[in-house]
Each structure stands twice: as structure tokens, then as C-alpha cells.
Amino acid sequence: MRFDLQINPGTAIWPIARDAVLAAEAAGFKTFWTVDHLAGDVMQAPDMPECFTLLGALAGVTSTIELGPLVVNVGNRHPAMLANSAATMQQISRGRFVLGL
């Protein structure tokens, strides 16, 4: 059985996200997800980090857990920039990036 974890973007400030992903990795979770939406609860969270920046930082402190956005807001991201961001994340994470569209 596979277990994933999605963090609430409204509470995903760096120390919380870092501690959550490290705990999830230690517990054997397969994938750690965050979102790329700027609506709903997120609008009340001025400290919410940008999705790809957060995932890149999380890739630097983890070694086995997959990381990804669930889901990318394609209406706000140019296809070429999204492709470049995904390719960069794949390099930084050493192949552990999962692109959720």
C-alpha cells in the first residue's frame, strides 16, 4: 500500500513544511504534495511559499520521498516556463519530482 501526504498551503511556511516532509519521509510516505493555487484558504495565508521554490528547498533536505505540486495552476504558468520548472525540479530532486497537472 502507498501513502502520500499533502500539506495545507495555508500553513506551509518553511519550518512546518520542512518538518512535515522529513517526518513523512522517515515514516515511509511515497510522495509529498503541495498546491499551486492562489485562492480559497491560501488568500488568508500571506506567508505561503511559492510552490516550486518550496519543493526545491524540500528536495534539498530529503533523499527518498517524491515531491510534487497537486496540482499546478496551468492558467497562471506559461507552458514553456512550467516545462523548465519541472525539468529543473527533476534535476534538483535527483529524479523524485512528480508533476501534477
Buried (B, 14 or more C-beta within 10 A) or exposed (E): EEEBBBBBBBEBBEEEBBEBBBEBBEEEBBBBBBBBBEEEEBEEBEEBBEBBEBBBBBBEEBEEBBBBBBBBBEEEBEEEEBEEBBEEBBEBBEEBBBBBE
